[in-house]
Amino acid sequence: PTHPYLRPRYDRRMEIPKPTEADRDYFRSLVPDDPRVEVKPMFGNLGAFVNGTMFMGLFGPDVGLRLAESDLAELSTVEGTGSFGPAGRPMKDYVSIPRDWRNQPNLAEAWTARALTHGASLPPKKKR
């Protein structure tokens, strides 16, 4: 086998799914109404940031939340949750919420509030 750094570049490309307009609208509907929150495009998807830290993201149809360890463990036990991010390279400290929560926005909103609280508790990102 060849060394991972010597493999051709195309081996390292990851598939980034594109969200539909309905996915984007759903994501925006869940973003907490807070003046500290900024929504920005991320590789064709969306991210919600507080103090420069992403606490909520959209990856194709999936909404992922960055949570404190205890909240992450709790939400991960809910049926329909999963890893968040590219296949084989999930984002650490994030979990995707169940897709069927689109019909139960109050469940999702409670968890996005927890994600905002956690994101705001982290040290602010330094501007480059």
The first five atom37 places (N, CA, C, CB, O) and aatype in JSON, in Angstrom:
{
  "aatype": [14, 16, 8, 14, 18, 10, 1, 14, 1, 18, 3, 1, 1, 12, 6, 9, 14, 11, 14, 16, 6, 0, 3, 1, 3, 18, 13, 1, 15, 10, 19, 14, 3, 3, 14, 1, 19, 6, 19, 11, 14, 12, 13, 7, 2, 10, 7, 0, 13, 19, 2, 7, 16, 12, 13, 12, 7, 10, 13, 7, 14, 3, 19, 7, 10, 1, 10, 0, 6, 15, 3, 10, 0, 6, 10, 15, 16, 19, 6, 7, 16, 7, 15, 13, 7, 14, 0, 7, 1, 14, 12, 11, 3, 18, 19, 15, 9, 14, 1, 3, 17, 1, 2, 5, 14, 2, 10, 0, 6, 0, 17, 16, 0, 1, 0, 10, 16, 8, 7, 0, 15, 10, 14, 14, 11, 11, 11, 1],
  "atom_mask": [
    [1, 1, 1, 1, 1],
    [1, 1, 1, 1, 1],
    [1, 1, 1, 1, 1],
    [1, 1, 1, 1, 1],
    [1, 1, 1, 1, 1],
    [1, 1, 1, 1, 1],
    [1, 1, 1, 1, 1],
    [1, 1, 1, 1, 1],
    [1, 1, 1, 1, 1],
    [1, 1, 1, 1, 1],
    [1, 1, 1, 1, 1],
    [1, 1, 1, 1, 1],
    [1, 1, 1, 1, 1],
    [1, 1, 1, 1, 1],
    [1, 1, 1, 1, 1],
    [1, 1, 1, 1, 1],
    [1, 1, 1, 1, 1],
    [1, 1, 1, 1, 1],
    [1, 1, 1, 1, 1],
    [1, 1, 1, 1, 1],
    [1, 1, 1, 1, 1],
    [1, 1, 1, 1, 1],
    [1, 1, 1, 1, 1],
    [1, 1, 1, 1, 1],
    [1, 1, 1, 1, 1],
    [1, 1, 1, 1, 1],
    [1, 1, 1, 1, 1],
    [1, 1, 1, 1, 1],
    [1, 1, 1, 1, 1],
    [1, 1, 1, 1, 1],
    [1, 1, 1, 1, 1],
    [1, 1, 1, 1, 1],
    [1, 1, 1, 1, 1],
    [1, 1, 1, 1, 1],
    [1, 1, 1, 1, 1],
    [1, 1, 1, 1, 1],
    [1, 1, 1, 1, 1],
    [1, 1, 1, 1, 1],
    [1, 1, 1, 1, 1],
    [1, 1, 1, 1, 1],
    [1, 1, 1, 1, 1],
    [1, 1, 1, 1, 1],
    [1, 1, 1, 1, 1],
    [1, 1, 1, 0, 1],
    [1, 1, 1, 1, 1],
    [1, 1, 1, 1, 1],
    [1, 1, 1, 0, 1],
    [1, 1, 1, 1, 1],
    [1, 1, 1, 1, 1],
    [1, 1, 1, 1, 1],
    [1, 1, 1, 1, 1],
    [1, 1, 1, 0, 1],
    [1, 1, 1, 1, 1],
    [1, 1, 1, 1, 1],
    [1, 1, 1, 1, 1],
    [1, 1, 1, 1, 1],
    [1, 1, 1, 0, 1],
    [1, 1, 1, 1, 1],
    [1, 1, 1, 1, 1],
    [1, 1, 1, 0, 1],
    [1, 1, 1, 1, 1],
    [1, 1, 1, 1, 1],
    [1, 1, 1, 1, 1],
    [1, 1, 1, 0, 1],
    [1, 1, 1, 1, 1],
    [1, 1, 1, 1, 1],
    [1, 1, 1, 1, 1],
    [1, 1, 1, 1, 1],
    [1, 1, 1, 1, 1],
    [1, 1, 1, 1, 1],
    [1, 1, 1, 1, 1],
    [1, 1, 1, 1, 1],
    [1, 1, 1, 1, 1],
    [1, 1, 1, 1, 1],
    [1, 1, 1, 1, 1],
    [1, 1, 1, 1, 1],
    [1, 1, 1, 1, 1],
    [1, 1, 1, 1, 1],
    [1, 1, 1, 1, 1],
    [1, 1, 1, 0, 1],
    [1, 1, 1, 1, 1],
    [1, 1, 1, 0, 1],
    [1, 1, 1, 1, 1],
    [1, 1, 1, 1, 1],
    [1, 1, 1, 0, 1],
    [1, 1, 1, 1, 1],
    [1, 1, 1, 1, 1],
    [1, 1, 1, 0, 1],
    [1, 1, 1, 1, 1],
    [1, 1, 1, 1, 1],
    [1, 1, 1, 1, 1],
    [1, 1, 1, 1, 1],
    [1, 1, 1, 1, 1],
    [1, 1, 1, 1, 1],
    [1, 1, 1, 1, 1],
    [1, 1, 1, 1, 1],
    [1, 1, 1, 1, 1],
    [1, 1, 1, 1, 1],
    [1, 1, 1, 1, 1],
    [1, 1, 1, 1, 1],
    [1, 1, 1, 1, 1],
    [1, 1, 1, 1, 1],
    [1, 1, 1, 1, 1],
    [1, 1, 1, 1, 1],
    [1, 1, 1, 1, 1],
    [1, 1, 1, 1, 1],
    [1, 1, 1, 1, 1],
    [1, 1, 1, 1, 1],
    [1, 1, 1, 1, 1],
    [1, 1, 1, 1, 1],
    [1, 1, 1, 1, 1],
    [1, 1, 1, 1, 1],
    [1, 1, 1, 1, 1],
    [1, 1, 1, 1, 1],
    [1, 1, 1, 1, 1],
    [1, 1, 1, 1, 1],
    [1, 1, 1, 1, 1],
    [1, 1, 1, 1, 1],
    [1, 1, 1, 0, 1],
    [1, 1, 1, 1, 1],
    [1, 1, 1, 1, 1],
    [1, 1, 1, 1, 1],
    [1, 1, 1, 1, 1],
    [1, 1, 1, 1, 1],
    [1, 1, 1, 1, 1],
    [1, 1, 1, 1, 1],
    [1, 1, 1, 1, 1],
    [1, 1, 1, 1, 1]
  ],
  "atom_positions": [
    [[0.83, -1.2, 0.0], [0.0, 0.0, 0.0], [0.88, 1.26, 0.0], [-0.94, 0.0, 1.22], [1.95, 1.29, 0.59]],
    [[0.39, 2.28, -0.67], [1.15, 3.52, -0.72], [0.86, 4.36, 0.52], [0.81, 4.31, -1.99], [-0.17, 4.22, 1.17]],
    [[1.8, 5.21, 0.81], [1.65, 6.12, 1.94], [0.47, 7.05, 1.67], [2.96, 6.93, 2.18], [0.3, 7.5, 0.53]],
    [[-0.36, 7.37, 2.7], [-1.56, 8.18, 2.46], [-1.26, 9.55, 1.84], [-2.3, 8.39, 3.76], [-2.08, 10.07, 1.08]],
    [[-0.09, 10.13, 2.14], [0.23, 11.44, 1.57], [0.7, 11.35, 0.12], [1.31, 12.11, 2.41], [0.79, 12.37, -0.57]],
    [[0.98, 10.14, -0.34], [1.46, 9.97, -1.71], [0.37, 9.48, -2.66], [2.62, 9.0, -1.73], [0.61, 9.33, -3.85]],
    [[-0.83, 9.24, -2.13], [-1.93, 8.81, -2.98], [-2.35, 9.94, -3.9], [-3.13, 8.34, -2.13], [-2.16, 11.11, -3.57]],
    [[-2.9, 9.6, -5.05], [-3.38, 10.66, -5.94], [-4.44, 11.51, -5.25], [-3.95, 10.07, -7.24], [-5.19, 11.01, -4.41]],
    [[-4.49, 12.78, -5.6], [-5.38, 13.74, -4.95], [-6.85, 13.33, -5.02], [-5.2, 15.11, -5.57], [-7.6, 13.58, -4.08]],
    [[-7.27, 12.7, -6.12], [-8.68, 12.34, -6.26], [-9.15, 11.33, -5.22], [-8.93, 11.79, -7.64], [-10.36, 11.22, -4.99]],
    [[-8.25, 10.59, -4.59], [-8.64, 9.65, -3.54], [-9.14, 10.36, -2.3], [-7.47, 8.76, -3.18], [-9.88, 9.76, -1.51]],
    [[-8.76, 11.61, -2.1], [-9.11, 12.31, -0.86], [-10.33, 13.21, -1.02], [-7.93, 13.12, -0.39], [-10.73, 13.87, -0.07]],
    [[-10.91, 13.25, -2.19], [-12.09, 14.1, -2.39], [-13.26, 13.53, -1.61], [-12.44, 14.23, -3.9], [-13.48, 12.32, -1.58]],
    [[-14.0, 14.41, -0.99], [-15.17, 13.94, -0.27], [-16.43, 14.44, -0.96], [-15.14, 14.4, 1.2], [-16.44, 15.52, -1.57]],
    [[-17.46, 13.66, -0.86], [-18.75, 13.99, -1.45], [-19.47, 14.99, -0.55], [-19.61, 12.71, -1.68], [-19.71, 14.7, 0.63]],
    [[-19.81, 16.15, -1.09], [-20.53, 17.16, -0.32], [-21.91, 17.32, -0.93], [-19.75, 18.53, -0.28], [-22.04, 17.89, -2.02]],
    [[-22.93, 16.81, -0.24], [-24.29, 16.91, -0.78], [-24.79, 18.35, -0.75], [-25.24, 16.0, 0.01], [-24.45, 19.12, 0.15]],
    [[-25.59, 18.69, -1.72], [-26.17, 20.03, -1.79], [-27.57, 20.01, -1.19], [-26.21, 20.55, -3.27], [-28.36, 19.11, -1.49]],
    [[-27.87, 20.99, -0.34], [-29.21, 21.04, 0.24], [-30.21, 21.62, -0.77], [-29.21, 21.89, 1.52], [-29.84, 22.38, -1.66]],
    [[-31.46, 21.24, -0.62], [-32.53, 21.83, -1.42], [-32.91, 23.17, -0.79], [-33.77, 20.86, -1.51], [-32.47, 23.49, 0.31]],
    [[-33.71, 23.93, -1.49], [-34.18, 25.2, -0.91], [-35.03, 24.92, 0.33], [-34.98, 26.01, -1.96], [-35.0, 25.69, 1.29]],
    [[-35.79, 23.82, 0.31], [-36.59, 23.44, 1.49], [-35.67, 23.12, 2.68], [-37.49, 22.22, 1.17], [-35.99, 23.47, 3.81]],
    [[-34.54, 22.45, 2.41], [-33.57, 22.16, 3.48], [-33.03, 23.46, 4.07], [-32.4, 21.29, 2.93], [-32.93, 23.6, 5.29]],
    [[-32.68, 24.41, 3.2], [-32.15, 25.71, 3.66], [-33.2, 26.46, 4.49], [-31.72, 26.57, 2.44], [-32.88, 27.03, 5.53]],
    [[-34.44, 26.45, 4.01], [-35.52, 27.13, 4.74], [-35.72, 26.51, 6.12], [-36.84, 27.08, 3.93], [-35.89, 27.21, 7.11]],
    [[-35.7, 25.17, 6.17], [-35.86, 24.48, 7.45], [-34.73, 24.86, 8.4], [-35.89, 22.95, 7.24], [-34.96, 25.17, 9.57]],
    [[-33.51, 24.85, 7.89], [-32.35, 25.22, 8.71], [-32.53, 26.63, 9.27], [-31.05, 25.13, 7.88], [-32.39, 26.85, 10.48]],
    [[-32.85, 27.57, 8.39], [-33.02, 28.96, 8.83], [-34.14, 29.09, 9.86], [-33.31, 29.87, 7.63], [-34.06, 29.93, 10.77]],
    [[-35.19, 28.27, 9.73], [-36.3, 28.34, 10.69], [-35.88, 27.89, 12.08], [-37.48, 27.49, 10.21], [-36.5, 28.28, 13.07]],
    [[-34.83, 27.08, 12.17], [-34.35, 26.56, 13.45], [-33.29, 27.44, 14.1], [-33.81, 25.18, 13.27], [-33.03, 27.31, 15.3]],
    [[-32.68, 28.33, 13.33], [-31.61, 29.17, 13.87], [-32.2, 30.07, 14.95], [-30.92, 30.01, 12.75], [-33.15, 30.81, 14.69]],
    [[-31.65, 30.02, 16.17], [-32.18, 30.86, 17.25], [-32.14, 32.34, 16.88], [-31.4, 30.62, 18.54], [-31.19, 32.82, 16.27]],
    [[-33.19, 33.05, 17.27], [-33.27, 34.49, 17.03], [-32.45, 35.18, 18.13], [-34.77, 34.99, 17.03], [-32.97, 35.49, 19.2]],
    [[-31.19, 35.41, 17.84], [-30.26, 35.97, 18.82], [-29.29, 36.87, 18.05], [-29.49, 34.83, 19.61], [-28.75, 36.44, 17.03]],
    [[-29.07, 38.09, 18.5], [-28.2, 39.01, 17.76], [-26.75, 38.55, 17.63], [-28.23, 40.35, 18.42], [-26.03, 39.05, 16.77]],
    [[-26.32, 37.61, 18.45], [-24.94, 37.1, 18.37], [-24.77, 36.1, 17.23], [-24.54, 36.45, 19.69], [-23.64, 35.78, 16.86]],
    [[-25.87, 35.59, 16.68], [-25.82, 34.51, 15.69], [-25.65, 35.06, 14.29], [-27.09, 33.65, 15.76], [-26.32, 36.02, 13.89]],
    [[-24.76, 34.44, 13.55], [-24.52, 34.79, 12.15], [-24.62, 33.52, 11.31], [-23.12, 35.48, 11.96], [-23.99, 32.51, 11.64]],
    [[-25.41, 33.55, 10.24], [-25.54, 32.42, 9.33], [-24.69, 32.72, 8.1], [-27.04, 32.15, 8.94], [-24.8, 33.8, 7.5]],
    [[-23.83, 31.76, 7.73], [-22.92, 31.95, 6.59], [-22.92, 30.7, 5.72], [-21.48, 32.27, 7.08], [-23.17, 29.59, 6.21]],
    [[-22.64, 30.87, 4.41], [-22.5, 29.7, 3.54], [-21.23, 28.92, 3.89], [-22.48, 30.13, 2.07], [-20.2, 29.5, 4.24]],
    [[-21.34, 27.6, 3.77], [-20.2, 26.71, 4.03], [-20.18, 25.6, 2.98], [-20.28, 26.11, 5.48], [-20.97, 24.66, 3.08]],
    [[-19.32, 25.7, 2.0], [-19.16, 24.65, 0.99], [-20.48, 24.26, 0.34], [-18.52, 23.43, 1.61], [-20.74, 23.07, 0.14]],
    [[-21.31, 25.25, 0.01], [-22.6, 24.98, -0.61], [-23.7, 24.66, 0.38], [0.0, 0.0, 0.0], [-24.85, 24.47, -0.02]],
    [[-23.38, 24.6, 1.65], [-24.34, 24.36, 2.71], [-24.4, 25.62, 3.57], [-23.96, 23.1, 3.56], [-23.99, 26.69, 3.12]],
    [[-24.9, 25.53, 4.79], [-24.99, 26.69, 5.69], [-24.45, 26.33, 7.06], [-26.44, 27.18, 5.8], [-24.48, 25.18, 7.48]],
    [[-23.96, 27.35, 7.76], [-23.54, 27.19, 9.14], [-24.04, 28.36, 9.96], [0.0, 0.0, 0.0], [-24.13, 29.48, 9.46]],
    [[-24.38, 28.12, 11.22], [-24.77, 29.17, 12.15], [-23.65, 29.28, 13.19], [-26.16, 28.86, 12.84], [-23.21, 28.28, 13.76]],
    [[-23.2, 30.5, 13.41], [-22.03, 30.76, 14.24], [-22.36, 31.71, 15.38], [-20.9, 31.34, 13.39], [-23.21, 32.59, 15.25]],
    [[-21.68, 31.51, 16.5], [-21.72, 32.44, 17.62], [-20.27, 32.65, 18.06], [-22.63, 31.89, 18.81], [-19.54, 31.68, 18.29]],
    [[-19.86, 33.9, 18.16], [-18.47, 34.24, 18.51], [-17.47, 33.57, 17.58], [-18.17, 33.84, 19.95], [-16.36, 33.22, 17.99]],
    [[-17.85, 33.38, 16.31], [-16.96, 32.77, 15.34], [-16.94, 31.25, 15.35], [0.0, 0.0, 0.0], [-16.24, 30.64, 14.54]],
    [[-17.68, 30.62, 16.25], [-17.72, 29.16, 16.37], [-19.03, 28.63, 15.79], [-17.57, 28.72, 17.85], [-20.11, 29.1, 16.14]],
    [[-18.92, 27.65, 14.9], [-20.12, 27.03, 14.35], [-20.75, 26.15, 15.42], [-19.81, 26.21, 13.06], [-20.1, 25.27, 15.98]],
    [[-22.04, 26.39, 15.68], [-22.76, 25.57, 16.65], [-23.87, 24.77, 15.99], [-23.34, 26.45, 17.76], [-24.48, 23.9, 16.62]],
    [[-24.12, 25.06, 14.72], [-25.21, 24.41, 14.0], [-24.86, 24.45, 12.52], [-26.59, 25.12, 14.28], [-24.39, 25.47, 12.01]],
    [[-25.07, 23.33, 11.83], [-24.73, 23.29, 10.42], [-25.74, 22.51, 9.6], [0.0, 0.0, 0.0], [-26.51, 21.7, 10.12]],
    [[-25.72, 22.8, 8.31], [-26.55, 22.08, 7.34], [-25.61, 21.35, 6.4], [-27.51, 23.05, 6.56], [-24.69, 21.95, 5.84]],
    [[-25.83, 20.05, 6.22], [-25.02, 19.23, 5.32], [-25.99, 18.4, 4.49], [-23.99, 18.31, 6.1], [-26.46, 17.36, 4.94]],
    [[-26.29, 18.88, 3.27], [-27.34, 18.25, 2.48], [-28.65, 18.45, 3.22], [0.0, 0.0, 0.0], [-28.98, 19.58, 3.57]],
    [[-29.42, 17.38, 3.46], [-30.68, 17.54, 4.19], [-30.53, 17.49, 5.71], [-31.64, 16.47, 3.76], [-31.5, 17.71, 6.43]],
    [[-29.32, 17.22, 6.19], [-29.12, 17.0, 7.63], [-28.73, 18.27, 8.37], [-28.05, 15.96, 7.85], [-27.89, 19.04, 7.91]],
    [[-29.36, 18.48, 9.51], [-29.01, 19.57, 10.42], [-28.2, 18.96, 11.55], [-30.29, 20.33, 10.95], [-28.65, 18.02, 12.21]],
    [[-27.01, 19.5, 11.77], [-26.14, 19.02, 12.84], [-25.96, 20.07, 13.9], [0.0, 0.0, 0.0], [-25.91, 21.27, 13.62]],
    [[-25.86, 19.61, 15.14], [-25.68, 20.5, 16.29], [-24.41, 20.15, 17.03], [-26.9, 20.42, 17.23], [-24.1, 18.98, 17.24]],
    [[-23.67, 21.18, 17.42], [-22.5, 20.99, 18.27], [-22.98, 21.15, 19.71], [-21.34, 22.01, 17.93], [-23.53, 22.18, 20.08]],
    [[-22.76, 20.11, 20.49], [-23.31, 20.08, 21.85], [-22.25, 19.75, 22.88], [-24.44, 19.07, 21.93], [-21.2, 19.19, 22.57]],
    [[-22.55, 20.12, 24.12], [-21.72, 19.71, 25.25], [-21.75, 18.18, 25.32], [-22.22, 20.36, 26.6], [-22.69, 17.55, 24.84]],
    [[-20.73, 17.61, 25.91], [-20.59, 16.15, 25.95], [-21.83, 15.45, 26.5], [-19.39, 15.77, 26.79], [-22.28, 14.45, 25.93]],
    [[-22.39, 15.96, 27.59], [-23.57, 15.31, 28.19], [-24.79, 15.42, 27.28], [-23.88, 15.92, 29.57], [-25.56, 14.47, 27.15]],
    [[-24.99, 16.59, 26.65], [-26.1, 16.76, 25.72], [-25.92, 15.89, 24.47], [-26.25, 18.23, 25.32], [-26.88, 15.33, 23.95]],
    [[-24.69, 15.8, 24.01], [-24.38, 14.96, 22.84], [-24.73, 13.51, 23.14], [-22.89, 15.09, 22.45], [-25.34, 12.83, 22.31]],
    [[-24.35, 13.05, 24.32], [-24.65, 11.66, 24.71], [-26.16, 11.46, 24.81], [-23.98, 11.32, 26.05], [-26.68, 10.43, 24.38]],
    [[-26.87, 12.43, 25.37], [-28.32, 12.32, 25.53], [-29.02, 12.3, 24.17], [-28.86, 13.48, 26.37], [-29.86, 11.43, 23.92]],
    [[-28.69, 13.24, 23.3], [-29.37, 13.31, 22.0], [-29.02, 12.1, 21.13], [-28.98, 14.61, 21.27], [-29.86, 11.65, 20.34]],
    [[-27.82, 11.59, 21.26], [-27.4, 10.44, 20.44], [-28.22, 9.19, 20.7], [-25.95, 10.14, 20.69], [-28.19, 8.26, 19.89]],
    [[-28.94, 9.14, 21.82], [-29.77, 7.97, 22.12], [-31.14, 8.05, 21.43], [-29.96, 7.84, 23.62], [-31.88, 7.07, 21.43]],
    [[-31.47, 9.2, 20.84], [-32.76, 9.38, 20.19], [-32.74, 8.73, 18.82], [-33.11, 10.89, 20.08], [-31.8, 8.92, 18.04]],
    [[-33.78, 7.95, 18.52], [-33.86, 7.27, 17.22], [-33.88, 8.31, 16.09], [-35.12, 6.38, 17.15], [-34.6, 9.3, 16.15]],
    [[-33.07, 8.05, 15.08], [-33.02, 8.95, 13.92], [-31.84, 9.91, 13.93], [0.0, 0.0, 0.0], [-31.57, 10.55, 12.92]],
    [[-31.13, 10.01, 15.06], [-29.94, 10.85, 15.08], [-28.8, 10.1, 14.42], [-29.56, 11.26, 16.54], [-28.86, 8.89, 14.24]],
    [[-27.77, 10.83, 14.06], [-26.63, 10.18, 13.43], [-25.42, 11.08, 13.41], [0.0, 0.0, 0.0], [-25.44, 12.18, 13.96]],
    [[-24.37, 10.6, 12.78], [-23.17, 11.42, 12.66], [-23.47, 12.58, 11.71], [-21.95, 10.57, 12.15], [-24.44, 12.54, 10.95]],
    [[-22.64, 13.6, 11.77], [-22.85, 14.79, 10.95], [-21.58, 15.08, 10.17], [-23.26, 16.0, 11.83], [-20.49, 15.17, 10.75]],
    [[-21.73, 15.23, 8.87], [-20.59, 15.55, 8.01], [-20.4, 14.49, 6.97], [0.0, 0.0, 0.0], [-21.24, 13.61, 6.78]],
    [[-19.27, 14.57, 6.27], [-19.0, 13.62, 5.18], [-18.91, 12.18, 5.67], [-17.7, 14.0, 4.47], [-18.45, 11.91, 6.79]],
    [[-19.34, 11.27, 4.84], [-19.24, 9.84, 5.16], [-17.78, 9.49, 5.43], [-19.82, 8.95, 4.01], [-16.9, 9.85, 4.65]],
    [[-17.53, 8.81, 6.52], [-16.17, 8.41, 6.86], [-15.37, 9.49, 7.56], [0.0, 0.0, 0.0], [-14.28, 9.22, 8.07]],
    [[-15.89, 10.73, 7.6], [-15.18, 11.83, 8.27], [-16.17, 12.7, 9.04], [-14.39, 12.68, 7.25], [-16.24, 13.91, 8.8]],
    [[-16.93, 12.11, 9.97], [-17.92, 12.9, 10.7], [-17.25, 13.98, 11.55], [-18.77, 11.98, 11.59], [-16.1, 13.84, 11.98]],
    [[-17.99, 15.04, 11.78], [-17.47, 16.14, 12.58], [-17.58, 15.8, 14.07], [-18.24, 17.45, 12.27], [-18.64, 15.41, 14.55]],
    [[-16.49, 15.95, 14.77], [-16.42, 15.65, 16.21], [-17.31, 16.65, 16.96], [-14.94, 15.72, 16.72], [-17.38, 17.82, 16.6]],
    [[-17.96, 16.18, 17.99], [-18.82, 16.98, 18.87], [-20.14, 17.41, 18.22], [-18.09, 18.2, 19.32], [-20.85, 18.24, 18.79]],
    [[-20.47, 16.88, 17.05], [-21.72, 17.2, 16.36], [-22.56, 15.94, 16.22], [-21.45, 17.83, 14.97], [-22.03, 14.83, 16.12]],
    [[-23.88, 16.12, 16.2], [-24.81, 15.04, 15.93], [-25.89, 15.61, 15.03], [-25.41, 14.42, 17.25], [-26.3, 16.76, 15.2]],
    [[-26.36, 14.81, 14.07], [-27.47, 15.28, 13.23], [-28.78, 14.91, 13.92], [-27.4, 14.65, 11.8], [-28.92, 13.84, 14.5]],
    [[-29.72, 15.85, 13.84], [-31.02, 15.61, 14.46], [-31.88, 14.76, 13.52], [-31.74, 16.96, 14.78], [-31.65, 14.74, 12.32]],
    [[-32.86, 14.06, 14.07], [-33.7, 13.21, 13.23], [-34.42, 14.02, 12.14], [-34.73, 12.47, 14.09], [-34.93, 15.11, 12.4]],
    [[-34.44, 13.48, 10.94], [-35.12, 14.17, 9.83], [-36.61, 14.29, 10.06], [-34.87, 13.44, 8.53], [-37.23, 15.24, 9.57]],
    [[-37.21, 13.36, 10.81], [-38.65, 13.46, 11.04], [-39.02, 14.56, 12.04], [-39.18, 12.13, 11.53], [-40.21, 14.8, 12.28]],
    [[-38.04, 15.23, 12.62], [-38.32, 16.37, 13.48], [-38.79, 17.58, 12.68], [-37.09, 16.73, 14.29], [-39.21, 18.58, 13.26]],
    [[-38.72, 17.5, 11.36], [-39.23, 18.61, 10.54], [-40.72, 18.82, 10.82], [-39.0, 18.33, 9.04], [-41.24, 19.92, 10.63]],
    [[-41.4, 17.77, 11.26], [-42.81, 17.85, 11.59], [-43.04, 18.19, 13.07], [-43.51, 16.55, 11.25], [-44.18, 18.34, 13.51]],
    [[-41.94, 18.31, 13.82], [-42.02, 18.59, 15.26], [-40.99, 19.68, 15.61], [-41.77, 17.29, 16.11], [-40.03, 19.41, 16.33]],
    [[-41.19, 20.91, 15.12], [-40.17, 21.94, 15.29], [-39.84, 22.26, 16.74], [-40.61, 23.2, 14.61], [-38.72, 22.7, 17.03]],
    [[-40.78, 22.06, 17.67], [-40.49, 22.36, 19.07], [-39.37, 21.48, 19.62], [-41.75, 22.19, 19.92], [-38.58, 21.94, 20.44]],
    [[-39.28, 20.23, 19.19], [-38.19, 19.35, 19.62], [-36.85, 19.87, 19.13], [-38.41, 17.9, 19.11], [-35.89, 19.99, 19.89]],
    [[-36.8, 20.19, 17.84], [-35.55, 20.68, 17.25], [-35.13, 22.01, 17.87], [-35.7, 20.83, 15.74], [-33.94, 22.22, 18.13]],
    [[-36.07, 22.91, 18.09], [-35.74, 24.23, 18.62], [-35.15, 24.15, 20.03], [-36.99, 25.12, 18.64], [-34.26, 24.92, 20.38]],
    [[-35.64, 23.22, 20.84], [-35.08, 23.05, 22.19], [-33.61, 22.65, 22.11], [-35.89, 21.99, 22.98], [-32.8, 23.12, 22.9]],
    [[-33.27, 21.79, 21.15], [-31.89, 21.34, 21.01], [-31.01, 22.4, 20.36], [-31.83, 20.06, 20.19], [-29.84, 22.52, 20.71]],
    [[-31.55, 23.19, 19.43], [-30.73, 24.26, 18.84], [-30.41, 25.31, 19.9], [-31.47, 24.91, 17.63], [-29.34, 25.91, 19.87]],
    [[-31.32, 25.53, 20.84], [-31.04, 26.46, 21.95], [-29.89, 25.93, 22.8], [-32.31, 26.66, 22.83], [-29.02, 26.7, 23.22]],
    [[-29.87, 24.63, 23.05], [-28.76, 24.03, 23.81], [-27.44, 24.18, 23.05], [-29.04, 22.53, 24.11], [-26.39, 24.44, 23.64]],
    [[-27.51, 24.0, 21.72], [-26.3, 24.12, 20.9], [-25.77, 25.56, 20.94], [-26.58, 23.69, 19.45], [-24.56, 25.77, 21.04]],
    [[-26.66, 26.54, 20.87], [-26.25, 27.94, 20.96], [-25.6, 28.22, 22.32], [-27.45, 28.89, 20.74], [-24.56, 28.87, 22.38]],
    [[-26.21, 27.75, 23.38], [-25.65, 27.95, 24.72], [-24.25, 27.36, 24.81], [-26.57, 27.32, 25.8], [-23.33, 27.98, 25.35]],
    [[-24.09, 26.15, 24.28], [-22.76, 25.51, 24.31], [-21.77, 26.28, 23.45], [-22.85, 24.04, 23.83], [-20.65, 26.55, 23.88]],
    [[-22.18, 26.64, 22.24], [-21.28, 27.38, 21.34], [-20.85, 28.71, 21.95], [0.0, 0.0, 0.0], [-19.69, 29.1, 21.83]],
    [[-21.76, 29.4, 22.61], [-21.44, 30.68, 23.23], [-20.51, 30.52, 24.43], [-22.73, 31.38, 23.67], [-19.81, 31.47, 24.8]],
    [[-20.48, 29.33, 25.03], [-19.62, 29.1, 26.19], [-18.17, 28.81, 25.79], [-20.16, 27.93, 27.01], [-17.27, 28.85, 26.63]],
    [[-17.94, 28.52, 24.51], [-16.59, 28.21, 24.03], [-15.8, 29.5, 23.82], [-16.64, 27.38, 22.73], [-16.39, 30.55, 23.58]],
    [[-14.47, 29.43, 23.89], [-13.67, 30.64, 23.67], [-13.92, 31.18, 22.26], [-12.15, 30.35, 23.87], [-14.0, 30.4, 21.31]],
    [[-14.04, 32.5, 22.12], [-14.25, 33.08, 20.77], [-13.12, 32.71, 19.82], [-14.38, 34.62, 20.86], [-11.96, 32.64, 20.22]],
    [[-13.46, 32.48, 18.56], [-12.45, 32.19, 17.55], [-11.69, 33.47, 17.24], [-13.1, 31.6, 16.25], [-12.27, 34.56, 17.21]],
    [[-10.41, 33.34, 17.02], [-9.58, 34.49, 16.66], [-9.77, 34.78, 15.18], [-8.07, 34.23, 16.99], [-9.81, 33.86, 14.37]],
    [[-9.88, 36.05, 14.83], [-9.98, 36.46, 13.42], [-8.62, 36.26, 12.77], [-10.47, 37.96, 13.29], [-7.58, 36.53, 13.37]],
    [[-8.66, 35.78, 11.5], [-7.4, 35.57, 10.78], [-6.94, 36.85, 10.13], [-7.55, 34.49, 9.72], [-5.9, 36.88, 9.48]]
  ]
}
